[in-house]
Amino acid sequence: MNATQVSVRNVRTVGDETVALELETPPEFDAKPGQFVLLRATVGGEDVSRHYTLSSADVEETFEITVGVDPEGDLSPWLADREPGDTVMVEGPFGTVFYENEDVVLLAGGPGVGPAVGMGERALADGHDVAVVYQDDSPAHEDRLATLAAGGATVIITDGEIDDAVAEVVDGGQVYVFGFREFVDDSVAAIDSAGGDSDDAKIENFG
């Protein structure tokens, strides 16, 4: 989908300096959990764009992105200040790492919790096994993680090492990794140490 103006339906706080934007789904927008979009805006007279991975289970009528708000950032504070009825420009979806109707093991570092909860909700609704290992010293989306756990998913939240947690779940389905490079590197090591094959993992490296 080329750049399209979409309306903001809702903005809510989902964690420390973290918001979720619910956006109106434009025609012919067919994204899967795990894929990402490009948001464009003019902020302070400057054109700014950033990629954000979907954090909703589907894109029927609306879709969601989760934004970590850096007070010194170019775009995230502006997004956090949006109100229902405001508009943003969206392109996409992009990405080859996406849900494919299967049991899932979701390793999430920091903002990687966004795609993890969306994909976990979708897989659970489809009747699949779900495991989430989430590393963060200030967790976001705790309500949705609790709902996943109540629905039968294995949810492990840690602010430290992930090796033991990964060893518990690595054989539970297709492994996905969402996070920045350090977390990705730690996840790859943990998967291999636990007897899994990191080459088979689907990885979205945020840089």
KEGU-219288 format. One record per residue: x, y, z of N, C-alpha, C in turn; chain; residue number from 1. Coordinates in steps of 0.05 Angstrom, whole numbers. Layout:
residues N
+--------+--------+--------+--------+--------+--------+--------+--------+--------+--------+-----+
!    n_x !    n_y !    n_z !   ca_x !   ca_y !   ca_z !    c_x !    c_y !    c_z ! cadena ! num !
+--------+--------+--------+--------+--------+--------+--------+--------+--------+--------+-----+
!      X !      Y !      Z !      X !      Y !      Z !      X !      Y !      Z !      A ! NUM !
...
+--------+--------+--------+--------+--------+--------+--------+--------+--------+--------+-----+
end
This chain:
residues 207
+--------+--------+--------+--------+--------+--------+--------+--------+--------+--------+-----+
!    n_x !    n_y !    n_z !   ca_x !   ca_y !   ca_z !    c_x !    c_y !    c_z ! cadena ! num !
+--------+--------+--------+--------+--------+--------+--------+--------+--------+--------+-----+
!     17 !    -24 !      0 !      0 !      0 !      0 !     18 !     25 !      0 !      A !   1 !
!     12 !     43 !    -19 !     27 !     68 !    -19 !     19 !     86 !      5 !      A !   2 !
!     33 !    108 !      8 !     27 !    125 !     31 !     -3 !    133 !     31 !      A !   3 !
!    -16 !    128 !     53 !    -45 !    133 !     56 !    -50 !    147 !     82 !      A !   4 !
!    -67 !    167 !     82 !    -74 !    181 !    107 !    -95 !    165 !    122 !      A !   5 !
!    -90 !    159 !    147 !   -109 !    144 !    164 !   -115 !    160 !    189 !      A !   6 !
!   -138 !    154 !    200 !   -147 !    168 !    224 !   -138 !    153 !    249 !      A !   7 !
!   -132 !    169 !    270 !   -126 !    158 !    296 !   -152 !    153 !    310 !      A !   8 !
!   -156 !    128 !    319 !   -181 !    122 !    334 !   -177 !    125 !    364 !      A !   9 !
!   -153 !    118 !    374 !   -148 !    119 !    402 !   -118 !    119 !    408 !      A !  10 !
!   -110 !    131 !    430 !    -83 !    130 !    440 !    -84 !    124 !    470 !      A !  11 !
!    -71 !    103 !    478 !    -72 !     96 !    507 !    -45 !     89 !    517 !      A !  12 !
!    -40 !     94 !    542 !    -15 !     87 !    555 !    -16 !     58 !    562 !      A !  13 !
!      6 !     43 !    555 !      7 !     14 !    560 !     32 !      7 !    576 !      A !  14 !
!     47 !     27 !    585 !     70 !     22 !    601 !     85 !     47 !    606 !      A !  15 !
!    108 !     45 !    619 !    124 !     69 !    625 !    135 !     80 !    598 !      A !  16 !
!    127 !    105 !    592 !    135 !    118 !    567 !    130 !    101 !    543 !      A !  17 !
!    107 !     88 !    543 !     98 !     71 !    521 !     69 !     75 !    516 !      A !  18 !
!     62 !     79 !    491 !     34 !     83 !    483 !     27 !     64 !    460 !      A !  19 !
!      1 !     58 !    458 !     -9 !     43 !    436 !    -28 !     61 !    419 !      A !  20 !
!    -23 !     62 !    393 !    -40 !     77 !    375 !    -58 !     58 !    360 !      A !  21 !
!    -84 !     63 !    362 !   -103 !     48 !    346 !   -110 !     65 !    322 !      A !  22 !
!   -105 !     54 !    298 !   -108 !     68 !    273 !   -130 !     55 !    256 !      A !  23 !
!   -144 !     72 !    241 !   -164 !     62 !    223 !   -151 !     46 !    200 !      A !  24 !
!   -162 !     23 !    194 !   -151 !      6 !    173 !   -160 !     17 !    146 !      A !  25 !
!   -141 !     24 !    129 !   -149 !     34 !    102 !   -157 !     12 !     84 !      A !  26 !
!   -171 !     17 !     62 !   -178 !     -3 !     43 !   -154 !    -18 !     32 !      A !  27 !
!   -157 !    -44 !     28 !   -136 !    -61 !     16 !   -111 !    -64 !     33 !      A !  28 !
!   -113 !    -57 !     59 !    -91 !    -61 !     77 !    -93 !    -88 !     90 !      A !  29 !
!    -75 !   -106 !     82 !    -77 !   -134 !     90 !    -50 !   -142 !    103 !      A !  30 !
!    -48 !   -137 !    129 !    -23 !   -142 !    144 !    -28 !   -166 !    162 !      A !  31 !
!     -6 !   -180 !    168 !     -6 !   -203 !    186 !     10 !   -196 !    211 !      A !  32 !
!      3 !   -208 !    234 !     19 !   -203 !    258 !     48 !   -209 !    253 !      A !  33 !
!     65 !   -190 !    261 !     94 !   -192 !    257 !    104 !   -172 !    235 !      A !  34 !
!     86 !   -164 !    218 !     94 !   -145 !    197 !     94 !   -116 !    209 !      A !  35 !
!    106 !    -98 !    193 !    109 !    -70 !    203 !    100 !    -50 !    182 !      A !  36 !
!     96 !    -26 !    191 !     88 !     -4 !    173 !    108 !     19 !    176 !      A !  37 !
!    107 !     37 !    157 !    123 !     62 !    158 !    104 !     85 !    163 !      A !  38 !
!    109 !     99 !    185 !     93 !    123 !    191 !    108 !    148 !    183 !      A !  39 !
!     94 !    167 !    171 !    106 !    192 !    163 !     90 !    215 !    175 !      A !  40 !
!    105 !    236 !    182 !     92 !    260 !    194 !    110 !    284 !    190 !      A !  41 !
!     98 !    307 !    191 !    113 !    332 !    191 !    112 !    343 !    219 !      A !  42 !
!    136 !    344 !    232 !    138 !    352 !    260 !    157 !    376 !    261 !      A !  43 !
!    147 !    398 !    270 !    164 !    422 !    272 !    176 !    431 !    245 !      A !  44 !
!    160 !    426 !    224 !    169 !    434 !    198 !    187 !    414 !    184 !      A !  45 !
!    193 !    392 !    198 !    211 !    371 !    187 !    195 !    346 !    180 !      A !  46 !
!    201 !    333 !    157 !    189 !    308 !    151 !    204 !    286 !    166 !      A !  47 !
!    188 !    270 !    180 !    200 !    249 !    197 !    185 !    223 !    191 !      A !  48 !
!    200 !    200 !    190 !    188 !    174 !    186 !    201 !    153 !    203 !      A !  49 !
!    186 !    134 !    212 !    196 !    112 !    229 !    179 !     87 !    223 !      A !  50 !
!    192 !     64 !    227 !    179 !     38 !    224 !    168 !     29 !    251 !      A !  51 !
!    144 !     18 !    250 !    131 !      7 !    274 !    118 !    -19 !    267 !      A !  52 !
!    123 !    -40 !    284 !    111 !    -66 !    280 !     83 !    -67 !    291 !      A !  53 !
!     66 !    -81 !    278 !     38 !    -83 !    288 !     37 !    -97 !    315 !      A !  54 !
!     20 !    -88 !    332 !     16 !   -101 !    358 !    -13 !   -111 !    362 !      A !  55 !
!    -28 !   -112 !    341 !    -55 !   -122 !    342 !    -56 !   -150 !    330 !      A !  56 !
!    -77 !   -165 !    338 !    -80 !   -192 !    329 !    -90 !   -193 !    300 !      A !  57 !
!   -103 !   -172 !    291 !   -113 !   -171 !    264 !   -116 !   -142 !    256 !      A !  58 !
!   -125 !   -138 !    231 !   -127 !   -110 !    221 !   -156 !   -105 !    211 !      A !  59 !
!   -175 !   -119 !    222 !   -203 !   -114 !    215 !   -212 !    -88 !    227 !      A !  60 !
!   -220 !    -69 !    211 !   -229 !    -43 !    219 !   -207 !    -25 !    230 !      A !  61 !
!   -192 !    -35 !    249 !   -170 !    -19 !    260 !   -145 !    -37 !    263 !      A !  62 !
!   -122 !    -24 !    266 !    -98 !    -39 !    273 !    -82 !    -22 !    293 !      A !  63 !
!    -64 !    -35 !    307 !    -50 !    -21 !    329 !    -20 !    -23 !    325 !      A !  64 !
!     -6 !     -2 !    333 !     23 !     -2 !    336 !     30 !      7 !    365 !      A !  65 !
!     52 !     -3 !    375 !     61 !      4 !    401 !     86 !     22 !    398 !      A !  66 !
!     87 !     44 !    412 !    108 !     64 !    409 !    121 !     69 !    435 !      A !  67 !
!    148 !     64 !    436 !    163 !     73 !    459 !    169 !    102 !    456 !      A !  68 !
!    162 !    118 !    476 !    164 !    147 !    474 !    190 !    157 !    486 !      A !  69 !
!    207 !    167 !    468 !    232 !    180 !    476 !    227 !    210 !    478 !      A !  70 !
!    228 !    222 !    501 !    222 !    251 !    504 !    238 !    268 !    485 !      A !  71 !
!    262 !    259 !    477 !    279 !    274 !    459 !    276 !    264 !    430 !      A !  72 !
!    258 !    246 !    425 !    255 !    235 !    398 !    242 !    254 !    379 !      A !  73 !
!    245 !    248 !    353 !    234 !    265 !    332 !    204 !    260 !    328 !      A !  74 !
!    196 !    234 !    330 !    169 !    227 !    323 !    152 !    216 !    346 !      A !  75 !
!    164 !    201 !    363 !    148 !    187 !    384 !    133 !    206 !    403 !      A !  76 !
!    144 !    229 !    412 !    128 !    247 !    428 !    104 !    258 !    413 !      A !  77 !
!    108 !    264 !    388 !     86 !    274 !    371 !     64 !    254 !    369 !      A !  78 !
!     72 !    228 !    365 !     51 !    207 !    363 !     36 !    204 !    389 !      A !  79 !
!     51 !    206 !    411 !     38 !    203 !    438 !     18 !    225 !    443 !      A !  80 !
!     21 !    248 !    430 !      3 !    270 !    434 !    -21 !    270 !    415 !      A !  81 !
!    -23 !    250 !    398 !    -46 !    250 !    379 !    -72 !    245 !    394 !      A !  82 !
!    -93 !    254 !    382 !   -120 !    250 !    394 !   -138 !    237 !    372 !      A !  83 !
!   -160 !    225 !    381 !   -179 !    213 !    362 !   -187 !    234 !    341 !      A !  84 !
!   -186 !    226 !    316 !   -193 !    244 !    294 !   -169 !    256 !    280 !      A !  85 !
!   -146 !    257 !    294 !   -121 !    265 !    280 !   -114 !    245 !    259 !      A !  86 !
!    -96 !    252 !    241 !    -88 !    234 !    220 !    -58 !    231 !    218 !      A !  87 !
!    -50 !    208 !    208 !    -21 !    202 !    202 !    -20 !    189 !    175 !      A !  88 !
!      4 !    190 !    163 !      9 !    177 !    137 !     22 !    150 !    143 !      A !  89 !
!     11 !    129 !    129 !     20 !    102 !    134 !     27 !     89 !    107 !      A !  90 !
!     49 !     74 !    106 !     56 !     58 !     83 !     60 !     29 !     92 !      A !  91 !
!     55 !     10 !     74 !     60 !    -18 !     81 !     36 !    -36 !     76 !      A !  92 !
!     36 !    -60 !     87 !     56 !    -70 !    106 !     81 !    -80 !     93 !      A !  93 !
!    102 !    -83 !    110 !    128 !    -93 !    101 !    136 !   -116 !    120 !      A !  94 !
!    156 !   -131 !    111 !    167 !   -152 !    128 !    160 !   -180 !    120 !      A !  95 !
!    179 !   -198 !    123 !    176 !   -226 !    116 !    173 !   -244 !    141 !      A !  96 !
!    175 !   -231 !    164 !    171 !   -246 !    189 !    143 !   -241 !    199 !      A !  97 !
!    126 !   -262 !    196 !     98 !   -258 !    204 !     86 !   -285 !    211 !      A !  98 !
!     64 !   -284 !    225 !     49 !   -307 !    235 !     39 !   -324 !    212 !      A !  99 !
!     42 !   -350 !    215 !     33 !   -369 !    194 !     16 !   -391 !    205 !      A ! 100 !
!     -2 !   -385 !    223 !    -22 !   -404 !    233 !     -9 !   -429 !    245 !      A ! 101 !
!      6 !   -425 !    267 !     22 !   -446 !    279 !     26 !   -442 !    309 !      A ! 102 !
!     35 !   -462 !    323 !     44 !   -458 !    350 !     68 !   -439 !    350 !      A ! 103 !
!     69 !   -421 !    370 !     90 !   -400 !    369 !    104 !   -398 !    396 !      A ! 104 !
!    130 !   -393 !    394 !    147 !   -386 !    417 !    157 !   -358 !    411 !      A ! 105 !
!    150 !   -339 !    427 !    155 !   -311 !    422 !    175 !   -299 !    442 !      A ! 106 !
!    199 !   -292 !    432 !    219 !   -280 !    449 !    219 !   -250 !    443 !      A ! 107 !
!    215 !   -234 !    464 !    211 !   -205 !    460 !    229 !   -190 !    479 !      A ! 108 !
!    244 !   -171 !    468 !    260 !   -153 !    484 !    250 !   -125 !    481 !      A ! 109 !
!    244 !   -111 !    504 !    235 !    -84 !    502 !    211 !    -80 !    485 !      A ! 110 !
!    213 !    -63 !    463 !    190 !    -58 !    446 !    181 !    -82 !    431 !      A ! 111 !
!    196 !   -103 !    431 !    187 !   -128 !    418 !    162 !   -140 !    430 !      A ! 112 !
!    154 !   -130 !    453 !    130 !   -141 !    466 !    105 !   -134 !    448 !      A ! 113 !
!    106 !   -112 !    433 !     84 !   -105 !    416 !     76 !   -127 !    397 !      A ! 114 !
!     94 !   -134 !    378 !     87 !   -156 !    360 !     83 !   -182 !    375 !      A ! 115 !
!     96 !   -187 !    397 !     93 !   -212 !    411 !     64 !   -215 !    422 !      A ! 116 !
!     53 !   -194 !    434 !     26 !   -197 !    445 !      6 !   -200 !    422 !      A ! 117 !
!     10 !   -185 !    400 !     -9 !   -187 !    378 !     -9 !   -215 !    365 !      A ! 118 !
!     15 !   -225 !    361 !     17 !   -252 !    349 !      8 !   -273 !    368 !      A ! 119 !
!     14 !   -270 !    394 !      5 !   -289 !    414 !    -25 !   -290 !    415 !      A ! 120 !
!    -38 !   -267 !    415 !    -68 !   -267 !    415 !    -80 !   -280 !    391 !      A ! 121 !
!    -68 !   -275 !    368 !    -78 !   -287 !    343 !    -75 !   -318 !    344 !      A ! 122 !
!    -51 !   -327 !    352 !    -46 !   -356 !    353 !    -64 !   -370 !    373 !      A ! 123 !
!    -68 !   -357 !    396 !    -85 !   -369 !    417 !   -114 !   -371 !    407 !      A ! 124 !
!   -123 !   -350 !    393 !   -150 !   -350 !    382 !   -154 !   -371 !    361 !      A ! 125 !
!   -132 !   -378 !    347 !   -133 !   -399 !    327 !   -129 !   -427 !    338 !      A ! 126 !
!   -127 !   -429 !    364 !   -125 !   -455 !    377 !    -97 !   -466 !    380 !      A ! 127 !
!    -77 !   -450 !    377 !    -49 !   -459 !    378 !    -37 !   -454 !    406 !      A ! 128 !
!    -15 !   -469 !    411 !      1 !   -465 !    435 !     17 !   -439 !    432 !      A ! 129 !
!     19 !   -424 !    455 !     34 !   -399 !    455 !     52 !   -397 !    479 !      A ! 130 !
!     76 !   -389 !    475 !     95 !   -383 !    497 !    108 !   -356 !    491 !      A ! 131 !
!    110 !   -340 !    512 !    123 !   -314 !    510 !    145 !   -311 !    531 !      A ! 132 !
!    168 !   -304 !    522 !    190 !   -296 !    540 !    196 !   -267 !    534 !      A ! 133 !
!    192 !   -250 !    555 !    194 !   -221 !    551 !    214 !   -210 !    571 !      A ! 134 !
!    235 !   -197 !    560 !    255 !   -185 !    577 !    252 !   -154 !    577 !      A ! 135 !
!    248 !   -143 !    601 !    246 !   -114 !    603 !    246 !   -108 !    633 !      A ! 136 !
!    259 !    -86 !    640 !    259 !    -78 !    669 !    235 !    -60 !    675 !      A ! 137 !
!    219 !    -54 !    655 !    195 !    -38 !    659 !    174 !    -48 !    639 !      A ! 138 !
!    161 !    -71 !    645 !    144 !    -84 !    625 !    120 !    -66 !    616 !      A ! 139 !
!    114 !    -69 !    590 !     90 !    -57 !    578 !     70 !    -79 !    572 !      A ! 140 !
!     45 !    -71 !    565 !     24 !    -90 !    558 !     20 !   -112 !    578 !      A ! 141 !
!     23 !   -105 !    604 !     20 !   -126 !    624 !     -9 !   -137 !    625 !      A ! 142 !
!    -29 !   -120 !    619 !    -56 !   -131 !    619 !    -60 !   -152 !    597 !      A ! 143 !
!    -49 !   -147 !    574 !    -52 !   -166 !    552 !    -36 !   -191 !    557 !      A ! 144 !
!    -13 !   -188 !    569 !      3 !   -212 !    576 !    -12 !   -229 !    597 !      A ! 145 !
!    -25 !   -216 !    616 !    -40 !   -230 !    637 !    -63 !   -245 !    624 !      A ! 146 !
!    -76 !   -232 !    604 !    -98 !   -245 !    590 !    -89 !   -269 !    574 !      A ! 147 !
!    -66 !   -267 !    562 !    -54 !   -290 !    548 !    -49 !   -313 !    567 !      A ! 148 !
!    -37 !   -307 !    590 !    -32 !   -328 !    610 !    -58 !   -341 !    619 !      A ! 149 !
!    -78 !   -324 !    624 !   -104 !   -335 !    633 !   -117 !   -353 !    612 !      A ! 150 !
!   -110 !   -347 !    586 !   -121 !   -363 !    564 !   -106 !   -388 !    558 !      A ! 151 !
!    -84 !   -393 !    573 !    -69 !   -418 !    570 !    -41 !   -415 !    559 !      A ! 152 !
!    -33 !   -391 !    553 !     -6 !   -386 !    543 !     14 !   -387 !    566 !      A ! 153 !
!     39 !   -395 !    560 !     61 !   -393 !    579 !     73 !   -366 !    576 !      A ! 154 !
!     73 !   -350 !    597 !     84 !   -323 !    596 !    105 !   -320 !    618 !      A ! 155 !
!    130 !   -314 !    610 !    152 !   -310 !    628 !    163 !   -282 !    624 !      A ! 156 !
!    163 !   -266 !    645 !    173 !   -239 !    644 !    198 !   -237 !    661 !      A ! 157 !
!    219 !   -226 !    651 !    244 !   -224 !    666 !    258 !   -198 !    660 !      A ! 158 !
!    273 !   -188 !    680 !    290 !   -165 !    675 !    319 !   -173 !    674 !      A ! 159 !
!    324 !   -199 !    672 !    352 !   -209 !    671 !    356 !   -229 !    649 !      A ! 160 !
!    371 !   -250 !    655 !    379 !   -270 !    635 !    354 !   -284 !    625 !      A ! 161 !
!    355 !   -293 !    600 !    332 !   -307 !    588 !    338 !   -336 !    583 !      A ! 162 !
!    362 !   -345 !    588 !    370 !   -373 !    580 !    352 !   -394 !    592 !      A ! 163 !
!    347 !   -393 !    618 !    330 !   -413 !    630 !    301 !   -412 !    619 !      A ! 164 !
!    291 !   -388 !    615 !    264 !   -386 !    605 !    262 !   -397 !    577 !      A ! 165 !
!    282 !   -391 !    560 !    282 !   -401 !    533 !    283 !   -431 !    533 !      A ! 166 !
!    299 !   -443 !    551 !    302 !   -472 !    552 !    275 !   -485 !    559 !      A ! 167 !
!    258 !   -471 !    574 !    232 !   -482 !    582 !    213 !   -484 !    558 !      A ! 168 !
!    216 !   -467 !    538 !    195 !   -464 !    518 !    205 !   -469 !    489 !      A ! 169 !
!    231 !   -472 !    485 !    242 !   -471 !    458 !    230 !   -492 !    439 !      A ! 170 !
!    221 !   -514 !    451 !    209 !   -536 !    434 !    179 !   -533 !    430 !      A ! 171 !
!    168 !   -511 !    438 !    139 !   -508 !    438 !    126 !   -498 !    412 !      A ! 172 !
!    143 !   -492 !    391 !    131 !   -483 !    366 !    152 !   -467 !    350 !      A ! 173 !
!    142 !   -454 !    330 !    159 !   -437 !    314 !    169 !   -413 !    331 !      A ! 174 !
!    196 !   -410 !    332 !    207 !   -389 !    348 !    209 !   -363 !    332 !      A ! 175 !
!    199 !   -342 !    345 !    202 !   -315 !    334 !    217 !   -298 !    354 !      A ! 176 !
!    234 !   -280 !    344 !    249 !   -262 !    361 !    244 !   -233 !    352 !      A ! 177 !
!    236 !   -216 !    371 !    231 !   -188 !    365 !    247 !   -171 !    385 !      A ! 178 !
!    265 !   -154 !    375 !    280 !   -137 !    393 !    304 !   -124 !    380 !      A ! 179 !
!    319 !   -109 !    396 !    343 !    -96 !    386 !    366 !   -116 !    385 !      A ! 180 !
!    388 !   -108 !    373 !    409 !   -127 !    367 !    419 !   -143 !    391 !      A ! 181 !
!    424 !   -129 !    413 !    435 !   -144 !    436 !    416 !   -166 !    445 !      A ! 182 !
!    390 !   -160 !    446 !    371 !   -180 !    453 !    370 !   -203 !    433 !      A ! 183 !
!    371 !   -196 !    408 !    371 !   -216 !    387 !    396 !   -235 !    390 !      A ! 184 !
!    419 !   -223 !    394 !    443 !   -239 !    398 !    440 !   -258 !    422 !      A ! 185 !
!    430 !   -247 !    444 !    426 !   -264 !    468 !    405 !   -286 !    463 !      A ! 186 !
!    385 !   -280 !    447 !    364 !   -300 !    441 !    375 !   -322 !    424 !      A ! 187 !
!    391 !   -315 !    404 !    403 !   -335 !    387 !    421 !   -354 !    403 !      A ! 188 !
!    437 !   -342 !    421 !    454 !   -359 !    439 !    437 !   -377 !    457 !      A ! 189 !
!    415 !   -366 !    468 !    399 !   -381 !    486 !    384 !   -404 !    471 !      A ! 190 !
!    375 !   -399 !    447 !    362 !   -420 !    431 !    381 !   -443 !    426 !      A ! 191 !
!    405 !   -437 !    417 !    424 !   -458 !    411 !    433 !   -472 !    436 !      A ! 192 !
!    437 !   -458 !    458 !    445 !   -470 !    483 !    424 !   -489 !    494 !      A ! 193 !
!    399 !   -483 !    488 !    377 !   -500 !    497 !    371 !   -524 !    479 !      A ! 194 !
!    387 !   -527 !    458 !    384 !   -549 !    439 !    366 !   -543 !    416 !      A ! 195 !
!    358 !   -518 !    413 !    342 !   -510 !    389 !    361 !   -503 !    366 !      A ! 196 !
!    349 !   -494 !    345 !    364 !   -486 !    321 !    358 !   -457 !    314 !      A ! 197 !
!    376 !   -439 !    321 !    370 !   -411 !    316 !    367 !   -404 !    286 !      A ! 198 !
!    378 !   -421 !    269 !    375 !   -417 !    240 !    346 !   -419 !    231 !      A ! 199 !
!    330 !   -434 !    247 !    302 !   -437 !    240 !    284 !   -415 !    252 !      A ! 200 !
!    296 !   -399 !    270 !    280 !   -378 !    283 !    274 !   -355 !    263 !      A ! 201 !
!    251 !   -343 !    266 !    244 !   -320 !    250 !    250 !   -295 !    266 !      A ! 202 !
!    268 !   -278 !    256 !    279 !   -257 !    273 !    273 !   -229 !    260 !      A ! 203 !
!    263 !   -211 !    276 !    259 !   -183 !    269 !    278 !   -167 !    286 !      A ! 204 !
!    300 !   -158 !    274 !    320 !   -142 !    289 !    314 !   -113 !    286 !      A ! 205 !
!    309 !    -99 !    308 !    301 !    -71 !    307 !    325 !    -52 !    303 !      A ! 206 !
!    349 !    -64 !    302 !    373 !    -47 !    297 !    391 !    -45 !    321 !      A ! 207 !
+--------+--------+--------+--------+--------+--------+--------+--------+--------+--------+-----+
end
